[in-house]
Amino acid sequence: MFIQEFANRGFLYQCTDLEKLTQLMTNQKITAYIGFDCTARSLHVGSLMQIMILRLLQQYGHKPIVIIGGATSKIGDPTGKDQARKSLTKEEIAENAKGIKKSLSKFITFGIGDSDAILVDNADWLESLNYLDFLSSFGSFASVNRMLSMDSVKLRLEREQHMSFLEFNYMLLQAYDFYHLNKVHDCSVQIGGSDQWGNIVMGVDLTRKLTGKEVFGITTPLITTASGGKMGKSVGGAVWLNEDMLSPYDYYQYWRNCDDLDVIKFAKIFGEMSPDKMQELSSLVESDINSAKKQLAFNLTTLCHGTEEAEKALQTTINIFEKGAFDPNIPKAFILTSKLEAGISITEFLYEISLVDSKSEAKRLVEGGGIKINHALIEDVKHIIDDSMLGKYGIELSIGKRKHFLVQDGTELMIAIYLNKIDKVKELVSLQNVNEPNSFGNTPLHVAVEDSCLFGEKAEIKQIIEILRKAEEESSKIKS
């Protein structure tokens, strides 16, 4: 039964009427929705619980609806925020929506079948609303008293932090989303995080008042790590689901390096493991925690990236951490050898390949004994890195015990970019979502390469491209 498994896996926090909803979902197939704002080009593991719920709905034959908040992303939800969120352009929202669908498609099936998921954009109905008509039709159903009592609003007001009328409208617009989906798709359940409870209850109330139908809201608990940190973040930044934002190897490492106390919790929530498998993992946690973590990481990486990528990540991890051997599949960074010919300091080197945000951060890493080049510890911040250190595959760089990179000459990559050799670029940098560009300027390939932080100086890319273009022009003149 859906609700029973939903609760057993730790998904349930609050429900507007659990008894009635259980009865409804036992007797018939329903339609439920979860919304995602278009604030990035990929979802990250902070959204993974909601994604697994969409997957569970589909497995039980219910129909999931995914709302991409194309309209509400322009406003910004004040829930859980100390300050207003940056507004996004239509173009940014459209690009992010594509990436979010890619994240979701790893876990659920979109289509026209009875239990196939559908993806909708609330811009399709919210942007056509007339403001005065909207206020006269729906404004009277929204209680300002209730809005002001919500924790997210009270916190901002108590701190005397600015909260715009634009953000205040978000709650009513989200409530209208539920009403619209109920009217058009017979959607009877909205699911969201516990911080969305107030918004969800408002949507339930609005839909009931306008349609007279029984609808429901469910919230999920806030998932934190054993150390109290938020899910979805690591030392290196967000743990993205799309491979062009985070490699499968790094995704594997995130789960492999989780706290010992989190292994069973994460397996229960995200792992889709049978009771027998959970029991086996629980026993393994007691006897061999490292093997248990490997099993968790492999399972979750397989769910997101497939068996082949999970096996590659596992083998790379074994080669590096257990055998102490080099593995060419470790994450890559690039630098032009012209930068290394005269030699540059280790701090400048780390900054150039964009693995630190500043040279002072690089200095702290070196002084803390956290940097190795070709397996040799670097202790002097003035240590010179030059092209003599480029081995067969590149310069092997370790930051701490768990982060390893292969720094390679970027010249070949730059030529491949210029010539639009898509397969070669994919081979060099493992970009999975590179599309065939029509021209070089602002193409998906260009954007993908820049966004992958392969080079420290983006101006350097443009400079080299300009040199290559001029060389091609001169070559054409000579041929003609």
Contacts in CASP RR format, 6 or more apart in sequence:
PFRMAT RR
TARGET T0000
AUTHOR 0000-0000-0000
METHOD contacts of the structure
MODEL  1
MFIQEFANRGFLYQCTDLEKLTQLMTNQKITAYIGFDCTARSLHVGSLMQ
IMILRLLQQYGHKPIVIIGGATSKIGDPTGKDQARKSLTKEEIAENAKGI
KKSLSKFITFGIGDSDAILVDNADWLESLNYLDFLSSFGSFASVNRMLSM
DSVKLRLEREQHMSFLEFNYMLLQAYDFYHLNKVHDCSVQIGGSDQWGNI
VMGVDLTRKLTGKEVFGITTPLITTASGGKMGKSVGGAVWLNEDMLSPYD
YYQYWRNCDDLDVIKFAKIFGEMSPDKMQELSSLVESDINSAKKQLAFNL
TTLCHGTEEAEKALQTTINIFEKGAFDPNIPKAFILTSKLEAGISITEFL
YEISLVDSKSEAKRLVEGGGIKINHALIEDVKHIIDDSMLGKYGIELSIG
KRKHFLVQDGTELMIAIYLNKIDKVKELVSLQNVNEPNSFGNTPLHVAVE
DSCLFGEKAEIKQIIEILRKAEEESSKIKS
1 22 0 8 1.000
1 25 0 8 1.000
1 26 0 8 1.000
2 25 0 8 1.000
2 56 0 8 1.000
2 57 0 8 1.000
2 60 0 8 1.000
2 62 0 8 1.000
3 12 0 8 1.000
3 18 0 8 1.000
3 21 0 8 1.000
3 22 0 8 1.000
3 25 0 8 1.000
3 26 0 8 1.000
5 56 0 8 1.000
5 60 0 8 1.000
6 12 0 8 1.000
6 53 0 8 1.000
6 56 0 8 1.000
9 52 0 8 1.000
9 56 0 8 1.000
9 268 0 8 1.000
9 269 0 8 1.000
10 221 0 8 1.000
10 268 0 8 1.000
10 269 0 8 1.000
11 49 0 8 1.000
11 52 0 8 1.000
11 53 0 8 1.000
11 56 0 8 1.000
11 220 0 8 1.000
11 221 0 8 1.000
11 269 0 8 1.000
12 18 0 8 1.000
12 218 0 8 1.000
12 220 0 8 1.000
12 221 0 8 1.000
13 193 0 8 1.000
13 194 0 8 1.000
13 218 0 8 1.000
13 219 0 8 1.000
13 220 0 8 1.000
13 221 0 8 1.000
14 194 0 8 1.000
14 197 0 8 1.000
14 218 0 8 1.000
14 219 0 8 1.000
15 21 0 8 1.000
15 216 0 8 1.000
15 217 0 8 1.000
15 218 0 8 1.000
15 219 0 8 1.000
16 200 0 8 1.000
16 201 0 8 1.000
16 204 0 8 1.000
16 216 0 8 1.000
16 217 0 8 1.000
16 218 0 8 1.000
17 214 0 8 1.000
17 216 0 8 1.000
20 214 0 8 1.000
20 216 0 8 1.000
21 189 0 8 1.000
21 216 0 8 1.000
21 217 0 8 1.000
21 218 0 8 1.000
24 30 0 8 1.000
24 188 0 8 1.000
24 214 0 8 1.000
24 216 0 8 1.000
25 60 0 8 1.000
25 62 0 8 1.000
29 61 0 8 1.000
29 62 0 8 1.000
29 63 0 8 1.000
29 114 0 8 1.000
29 115 0 8 1.000
30 62 0 8 1.000
30 63 0 8 1.000
30 188 0 8 1.000
30 189 0 8 1.000
31 62 0 8 1.000
31 63 0 8 1.000
31 64 0 8 1.000
31 65 0 8 1.000
31 181 0 8 1.000
31 185 0 8 1.000
31 186 0 8 1.000
31 187 0 8 1.000
31 188 0 8 1.000
31 189 0 8 1.000
32 57 0 8 1.000
32 62 0 8 1.000
32 63 0 8 1.000
32 64 0 8 1.000
32 65 0 8 1.000
32 187 0 8 1.000
32 188 0 8 1.000
32 189 0 8 1.000
32 190 0 8 1.000
32 191 0 8 1.000
33 64 0 8 1.000
33 65 0 8 1.000
33 66 0 8 1.000
33 67 0 8 1.000
33 178 0 8 1.000
33 181 0 8 1.000
33 187 0 8 1.000
33 189 0 8 1.000
33 190 0 8 1.000
33 191 0 8 1.000
34 50 0 8 1.000
34 53 0 8 1.000
34 54 0 8 1.000
34 64 0 8 1.000
34 65 0 8 1.000
34 66 0 8 1.000
34 67 0 8 1.000
34 190 0 8 1.000
34 191 0 8 1.000
34 192 0 8 1.000
35 50 0 8 1.000
35 66 0 8 1.000
35 67 0 8 1.000
35 68 0 8 1.000
35 69 0 8 1.000
35 192 0 8 1.000
36 43 0 8 1.000
36 47 0 8 1.000
36 50 0 8 1.000
36 66 0 8 1.000
36 67 0 8 1.000
36 68 0 8 1.000
36 69 0 8 1.000
36 100 0 8 1.000
37 69 0 8 1.000
37 70 0 8 1.000
37 72 0 8 1.000
37 73 0 8 1.000
37 76 0 8 1.000
37 77 0 8 1.000
38 68 0 8 1.000
38 69 0 8 1.000
38 70 0 8 1.000
38 73 0 8 1.000
38 88 0 8 1.000
38 92 0 8 1.000
38 93 0 8 1.000
38 96 0 8 1.000
38 97 0 8 1.000
38 100 0 8 1.000
39 73 0 8 1.000
39 85 0 8 1.000
39 88 0 8 1.000
39 96 0 8 1.000
40 96 0 8 1.000
40 100 0 8 1.000
40 238 0 8 1.000
40 240 0 8 1.000
41 95 0 8 1.000
41 96 0 8 1.000
41 98 0 8 1.000
41 99 0 8 1.000
41 100 0 8 1.000
41 242 0 8 1.000
41 245 0 8 1.000
42 99 0 8 1.000
42 100 0 8 1.000
42 102 0 8 1.000
42 103 0 8 1.000
42 240 0 8 1.000
42 241 0 8 1.000
42 242 0 8 1.000
42 244 0 8 1.000
42 245 0 8 1.000
42 246 0 8 1.000
43 51 0 8 1.000
43 100 0 8 1.000
43 103 0 8 1.000
43 104 0 8 1.000
43 240 0 8 1.000
43 241 0 8 1.000
43 242 0 8 1.000
44 232 0 8 1.000
44 233 0 8 1.000
44 238 0 8 1.000
44 239 0 8 1.000
44 240 0 8 1.000
44 241 0 8 1.000
45 231 0 8 1.000
45 232 0 8 1.000
45 239 0 8 1.000
45 241 0 8 1.000
45 254 0 8 1.000
46 223 0 8 1.000
46 230 0 8 1.000
46 231 0 8 1.000
46 232 0 8 1.000
46 239 0 8 1.000
47 103 0 8 1.000
47 241 0 8 1.000
48 231 0 8 1.000
48 232 0 8 1.000
48 241 0 8 1.000
48 270 0 8 1.000
49 220 0 8 1.000
49 223 0 8 1.000
49 231 0 8 1.000
49 269 0 8 1.000
49 270 0 8 1.000
50 191 0 8 1.000
50 192 0 8 1.000
50 193 0 8 1.000
50 220 0 8 1.000
51 103 0 8 1.000
51 104 0 8 1.000
51 107 0 8 1.000
51 108 0 8 1.000
52 107 0 8 1.000
52 269 0 8 1.000
52 270 0 8 1.000
52 271 0 8 1.000
52 272 0 8 1.000
53 191 0 8 1.000
53 220 0 8 1.000
54 64 0 8 1.000
54 66 0 8 1.000
54 104 0 8 1.000
54 107 0 8 1.000
54 108 0 8 1.000
54 117 0 8 1.000
55 107 0 8 1.000
55 108 0 8 1.000
57 63 0 8 1.000
57 64 0 8 1.000
57 115 0 8 1.000
58 64 0 8 1.000
58 108 0 8 1.000
58 109 0 8 1.000
58 115 0 8 1.000
58 116 0 8 1.000
58 117 0 8 1.000
61 114 0 8 1.000
61 115 0 8 1.000
62 115 0 8 1.000
63 114 0 8 1.000
63 115 0 8 1.000
63 116 0 8 1.000
63 117 0 8 1.000
63 118 0 8 1.000
64 108 0 8 1.000
64 117 0 8 1.000
64 118 0 8 1.000
65 117 0 8 1.000
65 118 0 8 1.000
65 119 0 8 1.000
65 120 0 8 1.000
65 181 0 8 1.000
65 185 0 8 1.000
65 187 0 8 1.000
66 101 0 8 1.000
66 104 0 8 1.000
66 117 0 8 1.000
66 118 0 8 1.000
66 119 0 8 1.000
66 120 0 8 1.000
67 120 0 8 1.000
67 121 0 8 1.000
67 122 0 8 1.000
67 177 0 8 1.000
67 181 0 8 1.000
68 97 0 8 1.000
68 100 0 8 1.000
68 101 0 8 1.000
68 119 0 8 1.000
68 120 0 8 1.000
68 121 0 8 1.000
68 122 0 8 1.000
69 93 0 8 1.000
69 121 0 8 1.000
69 122 0 8 1.000
69 123 0 8 1.000
70 93 0 8 1.000
70 97 0 8 1.000
70 121 0 8 1.000
70 122 0 8 1.000
70 123 0 8 1.000
71 121 0 8 1.000
71 122 0 8 1.000
71 123 0 8 1.000
71 126 0 8 1.000
71 127 0 8 1.000
71 173 0 8 1.000
72 122 0 8 1.000
72 126 0 8 1.000
72 170 0 8 1.000
72 173 0 8 1.000
72 174 0 8 1.000
72 177 0 8 1.000
73 88 0 8 1.000
73 93 0 8 1.000
73 96 0 8 1.000
74 87 0 8 1.000
74 88 0 8 1.000
74 93 0 8 1.000
75 87 0 8 1.000
75 166 0 8 1.000
75 167 0 8 1.000
75 169 0 8 1.000
75 170 0 8 1.000
75 173 0 8 1.000
76 84 0 8 1.000
76 85 0 8 1.000
76 87 0 8 1.000
76 166 0 8 1.000
76 167 0 8 1.000
76 170 0 8 1.000
77 85 0 8 1.000
77 167 0 8 1.000
77 170 0 8 1.000
77 174 0 8 1.000
77 199 0 8 1.000
78 84 0 8 1.000
78 152 0 8 1.000
78 153 0 8 1.000
78 156 0 8 1.000
78 163 0 8 1.000
78 167 0 8 1.000
78 168 0 8 1.000
78 170 0 8 1.000
79 150 0 8 1.000
79 152 0 8 1.000
79 170 0 8 1.000
79 195 0 8 1.000
79 196 0 8 1.000
79 199 0 8 1.000
80 152 0 8 1.000
80 155 0 8 1.000
80 195 0 8 1.000
81 152 0 8 1.000
82 155 0 8 1.000
82 156 0 8 1.000
82 159 0 8 1.000
82 161 0 8 1.000
83 161 0 8 1.000
83 162 0 8 1.000
84 162 0 8 1.000
84 163 0 8 1.000
84 164 0 8 1.000
84 167 0 8 1.000
88 96 0 8 1.000
93 123 0 8 1.000
97 121 0 8 1.000
99 242 0 8 1.000
101 110 0 8 1.000
101 119 0 8 1.000
102 242 0 8 1.000
102 433 0 8 1.000
103 241 0 8 1.000
103 242 0 8 1.000
104 110 0 8 1.000
104 117 0 8 1.000
104 119 0 8 1.000
106 241 0 8 1.000
106 303 0 8 1.000
106 304 0 8 1.000
106 305 0 8 1.000
107 303 0 8 1.000
107 304 0 8 1.000
108 117 0 8 1.000
109 116 0 8 1.000
109 117 0 8 1.000
110 116 0 8 1.000
110 117 0 8 1.000
110 118 0 8 1.000
110 119 0 8 1.000
111 117 0 8 1.000
111 118 0 8 1.000
118 185 0 8 1.000
120 181 0 8 1.000
122 173 0 8 1.000
122 177 0 8 1.000
122 180 0 8 1.000
125 180 0 8 1.000
126 173 0 8 1.000
126 176 0 8 1.000
126 177 0 8 1.000
134 176 0 8 1.000
138 172 0 8 1.000
138 176 0 8 1.000
138 206 0 8 1.000
138 210 0 8 1.000
139 172 0 8 1.000
141 205 0 8 1.000
141 206 0 8 1.000
141 209 0 8 1.000
141 210 0 8 1.000
142 171 0 8 1.000
142 172 0 8 1.000
142 175 0 8 1.000
142 202 0 8 1.000
142 206 0 8 1.000
146 198 0 8 1.000
146 202 0 8 1.000
147 153 0 8 1.000
147 168 0 8 1.000
147 171 0 8 1.000
147 202 0 8 1.000
148 154 0 8 1.000
148 157 0 8 1.000
150 171 0 8 1.000
150 198 0 8 1.000
152 195 0 8 1.000
153 163 0 8 1.000
153 168 0 8 1.000
156 162 0 8 1.000
156 163 0 8 1.000
157 163 0 8 1.000
170 199 0 8 1.000
171 198 0 8 1.000
171 199 0 8 1.000
171 202 0 8 1.000
172 202 0 8 1.000
174 199 0 8 1.000
174 202 0 8 1.000
174 203 0 8 1.000
175 199 0 8 1.000
175 202 0 8 1.000
175 203 0 8 1.000
175 205 0 8 1.000
175 206 0 8 1.000
175 207 0 8 1.000
176 203 0 8 1.000
176 206 0 8 1.000
177 203 0 8 1.000
178 187 0 8 1.000
178 190 0 8 1.000
178 200 0 8 1.000
178 203 0 8 1.000
178 204 0 8 1.000
178 206 0 8 1.000
178 207 0 8 1.000
178 215 0 8 1.000
179 203 0 8 1.000
179 206 0 8 1.000
179 207 0 8 1.000
179 210 0 8 1.000
179 211 0 8 1.000
181 187 0 8 1.000
182 188 0 8 1.000
182 207 0 8 1.000
182 211 0 8 1.000
182 213 0 8 1.000
182 215 0 8 1.000
183 211 0 8 1.000
187 215 0 8 1.000
188 213 0 8 1.000
188 214 0 8 1.000
188 215 0 8 1.000
188 216 0 8 1.000
189 215 0 8 1.000
189 216 0 8 1.000
189 217 0 8 1.000
189 218 0 8 1.000
190 200 0 8 1.000
190 203 0 8 1.000
190 204 0 8 1.000
190 215 0 8 1.000
190 216 0 8 1.000
190 217 0 8 1.000
190 218 0 8 1.000
191 217 0 8 1.000
191 218 0 8 1.000
191 219 0 8 1.000
191 220 0 8 1.000
192 200 0 8 1.000
192 218 0 8 1.000
192 219 0 8 1.000
192 220 0 8 1.000
193 219 0 8 1.000
193 220 0 8 1.000
193 221 0 8 1.000
193 222 0 8 1.000
194 219 0 8 1.000
194 220 0 8 1.000
194 221 0 8 1.000
194 222 0 8 1.000
195 222 0 8 1.000
196 219 0 8 1.000
197 219 0 8 1.000
200 217 0 8 1.000
200 218 0 8 1.000
200 219 0 8 1.000
201 217 0 8 1.000
203 215 0 8 1.000
204 215 0 8 1.000
204 216 0 8 1.000
204 217 0 8 1.000
207 213 0 8 1.000
207 215 0 8 1.000
208 214 0 8 1.000
208 215 0 8 1.000
223 231 0 8 1.000
223 269 0 8 1.000
224 230 0 8 1.000
224 231 0 8 1.000
225 231 0 8 1.000
225 258 0 8 1.000
225 259 0 8 1.000
225 262 0 8 1.000
226 259 0 8 1.000
226 260 0 8 1.000
226 261 0 8 1.000
226 262 0 8 1.000
227 259 0 8 1.000
232 238 0 8 1.000
232 239 0 8 1.000
233 239 0 8 1.000
234 254 0 8 1.000
238 245 0 8 1.000
238 246 0 8 1.000
239 246 0 8 1.000
239 250 0 8 1.000
239 251 0 8 1.000
239 254 0 8 1.000
240 246 0 8 1.000
241 251 0 8 1.000
241 304 0 8 1.000
242 433 0 8 1.000
243 251 0 8 1.000
243 305 0 8 1.000
243 309 0 8 1.000
243 430 0 8 1.000
243 432 0 8 1.000
243 433 0 8 1.000
244 431 0 8 1.000
244 432 0 8 1.000
244 433 0 8 1.000
244 448 0 8 1.000
244 451 0 8 1.000
244 452 0 8 1.000
247 331 0 8 1.000
247 430 0 8 1.000
248 301 0 8 1.000
248 304 0 8 1.000
248 305 0 8 1.000
248 309 0 8 1.000
248 310 0 8 1.000
248 312 0 8 1.000
248 313 0 8 1.000
249 312 0 8 1.000
249 313 0 8 1.000
249 316 0 8 1.000
249 317 0 8 1.000
249 329 0 8 1.000
249 330 0 8 1.000
249 331 0 8 1.000
250 331 0 8 1.000
251 300 0 8 1.000
251 301 0 8 1.000
251 304 0 8 1.000
251 305 0 8 1.000
251 313 0 8 1.000
252 297 0 8 1.000
252 298 0 8 1.000
252 301 0 8 1.000
252 310 0 8 1.000
252 313 0 8 1.000
252 314 0 8 1.000
252 317 0 8 1.000
253 297 0 8 1.000
253 313 0 8 1.000
253 317 0 8 1.000
253 402 0 8 1.000
254 297 0 8 1.000
255 266 0 8 1.000
255 293 0 8 1.000
255 296 0 8 1.000
255 297 0 8 1.000
255 300 0 8 1.000
255 301 0 8 1.000
256 293 0 8 1.000
256 294 0 8 1.000
256 296 0 8 1.000
256 297 0 8 1.000
256 317 0 8 1.000
257 293 0 8 1.000
257 402 0 8 1.000
258 266 0 8 1.000
258 293 0 8 1.000
258 296 0 8 1.000
260 285 0 8 1.000
260 289 0 8 1.000
260 293 0 8 1.000
263 281 0 8 1.000
263 285 0 8 1.000
263 289 0 8 1.000
263 292 0 8 1.000
263 293 0 8 1.000
263 296 0 8 1.000
264 278 0 8 1.000
264 281 0 8 1.000
264 282 0 8 1.000
264 285 0 8 1.000
266 296 0 8 1.000
266 300 0 8 1.000
267 273 0 8 1.000
267 278 0 8 1.000
267 281 0 8 1.000
267 296 0 8 1.000
267 299 0 8 1.000
268 278 0 8 1.000
270 300 0 8 1.000
270 303 0 8 1.000
271 296 0 8 1.000
271 299 0 8 1.000
271 300 0 8 1.000
271 303 0 8 1.000
272 303 0 8 1.000
273 281 0 8 1.000
273 299 0 8 1.000
281 292 0 8 1.000
281 295 0 8 1.000
281 296 0 8 1.000
284 291 0 8 1.000
284 292 0 8 1.000
284 295 0 8 1.000
285 292 0 8 1.000
294 314 0 8 1.000
294 317 0 8 1.000
297 313 0 8 1.000
297 314 0 8 1.000
298 310 0 8 1.000
298 313 0 8 1.000
298 314 0 8 1.000
301 309 0 8 1.000
301 310 0 8 1.000
301 313 0 8 1.000
302 310 0 8 1.000
305 313 0 8 1.000
312 329 0 8 1.000
315 327 0 8 1.000
315 329 0 8 1.000
316 327 0 8 1.000
316 329 0 8 1.000
316 330 0 8 1.000
319 325 0 8 1.000
319 326 0 8 1.000
319 327 0 8 1.000
320 326 0 8 1.000
320 327 0 8 1.000
320 330 0 8 1.000
320 404 0 8 1.000
326 393 0 8 1.000
326 396 0 8 1.000
328 393 0 8 1.000
328 406 0 8 1.000
330 404 0 8 1.000
330 405 0 8 1.000
330 406 0 8 1.000
331 404 0 8 1.000
331 405 0 8 1.000
331 406 0 8 1.000
332 405 0 8 1.000
332 406 0 8 1.000
332 407 0 8 1.000
332 408 0 8 1.000
332 428 0 8 1.000
332 429 0 8 1.000
332 430 0 8 1.000
332 454 0 8 1.000
333 353 0 8 1.000
333 354 0 8 1.000
333 355 0 8 1.000
333 397 0 8 1.000
333 405 0 8 1.000
333 406 0 8 1.000
333 407 0 8 1.000
333 408 0 8 1.000
333 453 0 8 1.000
333 454 0 8 1.000
334 353 0 8 1.000
334 407 0 8 1.000
334 408 0 8 1.000
334 409 0 8 1.000
334 410 0 8 1.000
334 413 0 8 1.000
334 429 0 8 1.000
334 454 0 8 1.000
334 455 0 8 1.000
335 349 0 8 1.000
335 352 0 8 1.000
335 353 0 8 1.000
335 407 0 8 1.000
335 408 0 8 1.000
335 409 0 8 1.000
335 410 0 8 1.000
335 455 0 8 1.000
336 409 0 8 1.000
336 410 0 8 1.000
336 411 0 8 1.000
336 414 0 8 1.000
336 455 0 8 1.000
336 460 0 8 1.000
336 464 0 8 1.000
337 387 0 8 1.000
337 390 0 8 1.000
337 409 0 8 1.000
337 410 0 8 1.000
337 411 0 8 1.000
339 352 0 8 1.000
340 385 0 8 1.000
340 386 0 8 1.000
340 387 0 8 1.000
340 389 0 8 1.000
340 390 0 8 1.000
341 386 0 8 1.000
341 387 0 8 1.000
342 386 0 8 1.000
343 384 0 8 1.000
343 385 0 8 1.000
343 386 0 8 1.000
343 387 0 8 1.000
344 352 0 8 1.000
344 384 0 8 1.000
344 385 0 8 1.000
344 386 0 8 1.000
345 381 0 8 1.000
345 382 0 8 1.000
345 383 0 8 1.000
345 384 0 8 1.000
345 385 0 8 1.000
346 362 0 8 1.000
346 366 0 8 1.000
346 371 0 8 1.000
346 373 0 8 1.000
346 378 0 8 1.000
346 380 0 8 1.000
346 381 0 8 1.000
346 382 0 8 1.000
346 383 0 8 1.000
346 384 0 8 1.000
346 385 0 8 1.000
347 359 0 8 1.000
347 362 0 8 1.000
347 363 0 8 1.000
347 366 0 8 1.000
347 381 0 8 1.000
348 359 0 8 1.000
348 362 0 8 1.000
349 362 0 8 1.000
349 385 0 8 1.000
350 356 0 8 1.000
350 359 0 8 1.000
350 362 0 8 1.000
350 365 0 8 1.000
350 371 0 8 1.000
351 358 0 8 1.000
351 359 0 8 1.000
351 362 0 8 1.000
351 456 0 8 1.000
352 455 0 8 1.000
352 456 0 8 1.000
352 457 0 8 1.000
353 405 0 8 1.000
353 407 0 8 1.000
353 455 0 8 1.000
353 456 0 8 1.000
354 453 0 8 1.000
354 454 0 8 1.000
354 455 0 8 1.000
354 456 0 8 1.000
355 397 0 8 1.000
355 399 0 8 1.000
355 405 0 8 1.000
356 362 0 8 1.000
356 365 0 8 1.000
362 381 0 8 1.000
363 381 0 8 1.000
365 371 0 8 1.000
365 399 0 8 1.000
366 378 0 8 1.000
366 379 0 8 1.000
366 380 0 8 1.000
366 381 0 8 1.000
366 383 0 8 1.000
367 381 0 8 1.000
369 377 0 8 1.000
369 378 0 8 1.000
369 379 0 8 1.000
369 400 0 8 1.000
370 377 0 8 1.000
370 398 0 8 1.000
370 399 0 8 1.000
370 400 0 8 1.000
371 377 0 8 1.000
371 378 0 8 1.000
371 397 0 8 1.000
371 398 0 8 1.000
371 399 0 8 1.000
371 400 0 8 1.000
372 378 0 8 1.000
372 396 0 8 1.000
372 397 0 8 1.000
372 398 0 8 1.000
372 400 0 8 1.000
373 385 0 8 1.000
373 389 0 8 1.000
373 395 0 8 1.000
373 396 0 8 1.000
373 397 0 8 1.000
374 389 0 8 1.000
374 391 0 8 1.000
374 395 0 8 1.000
374 396 0 8 1.000
375 396 0 8 1.000
375 398 0 8 1.000
385 395 0 8 1.000
389 395 0 8 1.000
390 408 0 8 1.000
390 409 0 8 1.000
393 406 0 8 1.000
393 408 0 8 1.000
394 406 0 8 1.000
394 407 0 8 1.000
394 408 0 8 1.000
394 409 0 8 1.000
395 406 0 8 1.000
395 407 0 8 1.000
395 408 0 8 1.000
396 404 0 8 1.000
396 405 0 8 1.000
396 406 0 8 1.000
396 407 0 8 1.000
397 404 0 8 1.000
397 405 0 8 1.000
397 406 0 8 1.000
397 407 0 8 1.000
398 404 0 8 1.000
398 405 0 8 1.000
399 405 0 8 1.000
408 428 0 8 1.000
410 454 0 8 1.000
410 455 0 8 1.000
412 424 0 8 1.000
412 428 0 8 1.000
413 425 0 8 1.000
413 428 0 8 1.000
413 429 0 8 1.000
413 449 0 8 1.000
413 454 0 8 1.000
414 461 0 8 1.000
414 464 0 8 1.000
414 465 0 8 1.000
414 468 0 8 1.000
415 421 0 8 1.000
415 468 0 8 1.000
416 424 0 8 1.000
416 425 0 8 1.000
416 428 0 8 1.000
417 425 0 8 1.000
417 440 0 8 1.000
417 445 0 8 1.000
417 446 0 8 1.000
417 449 0 8 1.000
417 461 0 8 1.000
417 465 0 8 1.000
418 440 0 8 1.000
418 464 0 8 1.000
418 465 0 8 1.000
418 468 0 8 1.000
418 469 0 8 1.000
420 436 0 8 1.000
420 437 0 8 1.000
420 440 0 8 1.000
420 443 0 8 1.000
420 445 0 8 1.000
422 434 0 8 1.000
422 436 0 8 1.000
422 437 0 8 1.000
422 445 0 8 1.000
425 431 0 8 1.000
425 434 0 8 1.000
425 445 0 8 1.000
425 449 0 8 1.000
426 432 0 8 1.000
426 434 0 8 1.000
429 449 0 8 1.000
429 452 0 8 1.000
429 454 0 8 1.000
431 448 0 8 1.000
431 449 0 8 1.000
431 452 0 8 1.000
433 444 0 8 1.000
433 448 0 8 1.000
434 444 0 8 1.000
434 445 0 8 1.000
434 448 0 8 1.000
435 444 0 8 1.000
435 445 0 8 1.000
437 443 0 8 1.000
437 444 0 8 1.000
437 445 0 8 1.000
437 446 0 8 1.000
440 446 0 8 1.000
440 465 0 8 1.000
449 461 0 8 1.000
450 458 0 8 1.000
450 461 0 8 1.000
455 461 0 8 1.000
END
